[in-house]
Each structure stands twice: as structure tokens, then as C-alpha cells.
Amino acid sequence: MKPVSLLAVTLLFAAPTLAQDAPVVPQIPPRPQAGPMSFFVTSVGLGDGANLGGLAGADAHCQKLAAAVDAGDRTWRAYLSIQATVDQPAINARDRIGQGPWYNADGVRIAANLGELHGDTLALARKGNFISIRTAVTETGEIVPGEIKVVGLEDRRNQHDILTGTQPDGTAFTDSFDRTCSNWTSNREDGSANVGHHDRITSFTSQSWIDAHPSRGCSQENLIATGGAGQFYCFAADR
């Protein structure tokens, strides 16, 4: 006789009960707020390509957007690096954003600390942070359209290129190639800025949220053509 699997036996005896009882749809409780918002993707850029007015202009934009959703009582910084020039040293994005933890507008923790955010050790790199298409939301909690399609945003243009000018470990580039559109002061057709992709499916997706590729140029038109809109990440740096 052919052996009967335990699953088949279970289904055989469970079937009458399932047939007699009405299906029960579990109620999904609302997601609890795990912490106040301390991370978001800007809902809009400054509209002038990668000319953000330098770090000061980018920080002010983060502060303005946060204030619009009643989170302006914190110190907000743009996740952007500056390359070294004759007149100034390099500035690393990771050195500007505090120590964490960081939560999005839904209260979801995206990283506990700098090490987890950047995968500083092999164990942390394997664990990954929690930045993905569903967690890297704007200050209002809206999903930013990407190549990964989300229900309700299927027709929206891809905007997954997020300005960073930063290496995967959170530090500034040290080569001579322009990675920051003249340190966030250029809107020219030429030049370039390194961008990350926010639209990872999970934290284990290989595409980097910091360093995916360089943009085609620094103008708004070129940022759009590459797959972006001049948006960037903002972190609360006061904790």
C-alpha cells in the first residue's frame, strides 16, 4: 500500500471542519509607532537639478519638509558627501547624521545605528538595514515610485535615483571624477552625481541604496532621464 503523508491525513480530517465553519479573516492590527520620524526621502527636490545650494541648502530643504509635517523641532541633515577640493576637505555623509536609531514616517526602524545602516561588519552586512521600496518613504509617508512596481503606483515614472555622492560605506569619494555635481552647486548638462536606489525589495537586494551608479549630468532634465528627480535622503542628526 502506498504510504499516506501526514499532510494528507491532516487535510482529510480537517476538511469536514473547514466545510462546516465559515472562513475567518484575521483582523490585522495597525502597525505600532516604534519611534518618531528621523528618516525620509524628500518628497520633492529643489527643482534645479543637483544644484542644492551646497550642503547648507540641502539641509535647509530637509528642515523645511520636516517642519511641514510637525517634525521641525529636530536637526535634519541631508545624506550627502562633499569631495575634497583645494579650499575644503572632504565631508562624509555618515558623519553628518548622528548615531541613530532612525525611523521612517510610519514608525518603522530602518537602522539601529551607523554600523547597521552601512553594514560595517560582515555580520551586519549580511543582516542588512531595512531600507526598501516600502520603507524609504517621504516625510508624508508616501512611497517614492521606482522600477519595482507597487500597487497604485504602476503608472508613475521611475524616481529611484536618490542623490548621495557617497561610497557604500558612507564616505566621500577620493578620486578626481566629479561624483557630487561640483559639491551640490551645479545644474549643468555635464558633470555627474552618484546616486543610490531606494527601491530595494528587501534589505538583501544587491543594489545599493547609497551607490548604484553616476547620473548622466547635473541638470534637472538629465537627472530625470537617468531615473530620478533630484531627491535625497534626510536624517535627524540630534540623537
C-alpha positions as CSV (number, residue, x, y, z in Angstrom):
1,M,0.0,0.0,0.0
2,K,1.2,3.5,-0.8
3,P,2.0,5.3,2.4
4,V,-0.2,8.3,3.2
5,S,1.6,11.5,4.1
6,L,1.0,13.3,7.4
7,L,-0.2,16.4,5.5
8,A,-2.8,14.3,3.6
9,V,-4.1,12.8,6.8
10,T,-4.3,16.3,8.4
11,L,-6.2,17.7,5.4
12,L,-8.5,14.6,5.4
13,F,-9.6,15.1,8.9
14,A,-9.6,18.9,8.8
15,A,-11.8,19.1,5.7
16,P,-15.2,18.5,7.3
17,T,-14.4,21.2,9.9
18,L,-13.4,23.6,7.1
19,A,-16.6,22.8,5.2
20,Q,-18.9,23.4,8.2
21,D,-17.3,26.6,9.6
22,A,-17.3,29.9,7.8
23,P,-13.9,31.2,6.9
24,V,-12.3,33.5,9.5
25,V,-10.5,36.6,8.2
26,P,-8.0,37.8,10.8
27,Q,-8.0,41.4,11.7
28,I,-4.6,43.0,11.1
29,P,-3.9,45.5,13.9
30,P,-2.4,48.8,12.9
31,R,1.3,49.0,12.8
32,P,2.6,50.4,16.1
33,Q,4.7,53.5,16.1
34,A,8.1,52.3,17.0
35,G,9.7,55.7,17.1
36,P,9.4,59.3,15.9
37,M,10.3,60.0,12.3
38,S,14.0,60.5,11.9
39,F,14.5,59.4,8.3
40,F,12.8,60.2,5.0
41,V,13.3,60.6,1.2
42,T,12.4,64.2,0.2
43,S,9.0,64.3,-1.4
44,V,10.4,66.8,-3.9
45,G,13.9,68.0,-4.9
46,L,14.8,71.7,-5.2
47,G,13.9,71.7,-8.9
48,D,17.3,73.0,-10.0
49,G,19.0,69.7,-10.8
50,A,21.8,68.8,-8.5
51,N,22.3,72.4,-7.6
52,L,21.1,72.2,-4.0
53,G,22.9,75.2,-2.7
54,G,25.6,73.0,-1.2
55,L,25.2,71.1,2.0
56,A,23.6,74.1,3.7
57,G,20.9,74.4,1.0
58,A,20.2,70.6,1.2
59,D,20.0,70.6,4.9
60,A,17.6,73.6,4.9
61,H,15.4,71.7,2.4
62,C,15.2,68.7,4.8
63,Q,14.4,71.0,7.7
64,K,11.6,72.7,5.7
65,L,10.0,69.5,4.7
66,A,10.2,68.1,8.2
67,A,8.7,71.3,9.6
68,A,5.7,70.9,7.2
69,V,4.8,67.6,9.0
70,D,5.4,68.9,12.5
71,A,8.9,67.4,12.8
72,G,10.9,70.6,12.6
73,D,11.9,70.5,16.2
74,R,14.8,68.2,15.3
75,T,18.1,68.9,13.5
76,W,17.8,67.5,10.0
77,R,20.7,66.7,7.7
78,A,20.9,65.6,4.0
79,Y,22.7,62.4,3.4
80,L,25.2,63.9,1.1
81,S,29.0,63.8,0.9
82,I,31.4,66.5,-0.2
83,Q,34.6,65.8,-2.2
84,A,37.8,67.4,-1.2
85,T,38.9,70.5,-3.1
86,V,41.9,72.9,-2.8
87,D,39.7,75.0,-0.5
88,Q,38.0,72.4,1.7
89,P,38.4,68.9,3.0
90,A,36.1,66.0,2.2
91,I,32.9,65.6,4.3
92,N,31.4,62.1,4.7
93,A,27.6,61.7,4.7
94,R,27.8,59.2,7.5
95,D,29.5,61.7,9.8
96,R,26.6,64.2,9.4
97,I,23.6,62.2,10.5
98,G,24.0,61.3,14.2
99,Q,24.2,57.9,15.7
100,G,20.7,56.5,15.3
101,P,18.3,54.8,15.6
102,W,16.3,56.1,12.6
103,Y,12.6,55.6,11.9
104,N,10.5,56.4,8.9
105,A,7.2,58.3,8.8
106,D,5.4,55.1,9.7
107,G,7.5,54.5,12.8
108,V,9.4,51.6,11.1
109,R,13.0,51.4,12.2
110,I,15.3,51.4,9.2
111,A,18.6,51.1,11.1
112,A,19.6,51.0,14.8
113,N,23.0,52.7,14.3
114,L,25.6,53.7,11.8
115,G,27.1,50.2,11.6
116,E,23.8,48.6,10.8
117,L,22.9,51.3,8.3
118,H,26.2,50.8,6.3
119,G,26.9,47.1,7.0
120,D,30.2,47.9,8.7
121,T,31.0,44.3,9.6
122,L,30.3,41.1,7.7
123,A,27.6,40.1,10.2
124,L,25.9,43.5,9.8
125,A,26.3,43.4,6.1
126,R,24.6,40.0,6.0
127,K,21.8,41.3,8.2
128,G,21.3,44.5,6.2
129,N,19.3,47.6,7.1
130,F,15.6,47.9,6.4
131,I,15.6,50.4,3.6
132,S,13.4,49.2,0.8
133,I,10.7,50.4,-1.7
134,R,8.1,50.2,1.1
135,T,10.2,51.8,3.9
136,A,12.1,54.5,2.2
137,V,9.1,56.8,2.2
138,T,8.8,60.6,2.1
139,E,8.2,62.8,5.1
140,T,4.4,62.4,4.5
141,G,4.7,58.6,4.4
142,E,4.3,58.3,0.6
143,I,6.1,55.6,-1.4
144,V,8.5,57.0,-4.0
145,P,7.9,55.4,-7.4
146,G,10.7,53.1,-8.5
147,E,11.4,50.3,-11.0
148,I,9.9,47.9,-8.5
149,K,6.2,48.4,-9.1
150,V,3.8,48.9,-6.2
151,V,0.1,48.6,-6.3
152,G,-1.4,52.0,-7.0
153,L,1.9,53.4,-8.5
154,E,2.1,51.2,-11.6
155,D,1.8,54.2,-13.9
156,R,4.2,56.6,-12.1
157,R,7.5,57.4,-13.6
158,N,10.6,55.8,-12.0
159,Q,12.3,58.1,-9.5
160,H,14.6,55.6,-7.7
161,D,17.8,57.6,-8.3
162,I,18.5,59.3,-4.9
163,L,21.4,61.8,-4.8
164,T,24.2,60.8,-2.4
165,G,27.6,61.4,-3.9
166,T,28.8,58.7,-1.4
167,Q,30.5,55.4,-1.3
168,P,28.7,52.3,0.1
169,D,30.5,52.7,3.5
170,G,29.1,56.3,3.8
171,T,32.3,58.1,3.0
172,A,33.1,60.6,0.2
173,F,34.8,59.6,-3.0
174,T,38.5,60.3,-3.2
175,D,39.1,60.0,-6.9
176,S,39.2,63.0,-9.3
177,F,35.9,62.2,-11.0
178,D,33.1,64.5,-10.2
179,R,30.7,62.5,-8.0
180,T,28.8,65.4,-6.4
181,C,28.0,67.8,-9.3
182,S,30.6,70.3,-8.0
183,N,29.7,69.6,-4.4
184,W,26.0,70.2,-5.0
185,T,26.3,73.6,-6.7
186,S,26.0,72.6,-10.4
187,N,22.9,72.2,-12.6
188,R,24.9,71.9,-15.8
189,E,24.4,69.4,-18.5
190,D,27.8,67.9,-17.8
191,G,29.3,66.7,-14.6
192,S,27.8,63.8,-12.5
193,A,26.5,62.8,-9.1
194,N,26.5,59.3,-7.7
195,V,23.1,58.1,-6.8
196,G,21.6,55.2,-4.8
197,H,18.5,53.2,-5.4
198,H,15.8,53.3,-2.7
199,D,13.6,50.7,-4.3
200,R,15.1,47.5,-3.0
201,I,12.6,44.7,-2.4
202,T,14.3,43.7,0.8
203,S,17.5,44.6,2.7
204,F,19.2,41.7,1.0
205,T,18.8,43.1,-2.6
206,S,22.2,43.7,-4.0
207,Q,21.5,47.1,-5.4
208,S,22.9,49.8,-3.1
209,W,20.7,52.4,-1.5
210,I,23.8,54.6,-1.5
211,D,26.0,53.9,-4.5
212,A,24.2,52.4,-7.6
213,H,25.7,54.5,-10.5
214,P,26.5,58.0,-11.6
215,S,23.9,60.3,-13.2
216,R,24.2,61.4,-16.8
217,G,24.7,65.1,-15.8
218,C,23.7,67.6,-13.2
219,S,20.7,69.3,-14.9
220,Q,17.2,68.5,-13.8
221,E,16.5,67.1,-17.3
222,N,19.5,64.8,-17.0
223,L,18.6,63.6,-13.5
224,I,15.1,62.8,-14.8
225,A,16.5,61.0,-17.8
226,T,18.7,58.8,-15.6
227,G,15.8,57.8,-13.5
228,G,15.5,60.3,-10.7
229,A,14.1,63.7,-9.8
230,G,16.8,65.4,-7.7
231,Q,15.6,63.8,-4.4
232,F,17.8,62.9,-1.5
233,Y,17.7,61.2,1.9
234,C,17.2,63.2,5.1
235,F,18.2,62.0,8.6
236,A,17.6,63.5,12.1
237,A,21.1,64.0,13.5
238,D,20.2,65.1,17.0
239,R,20.4,61.6,18.6
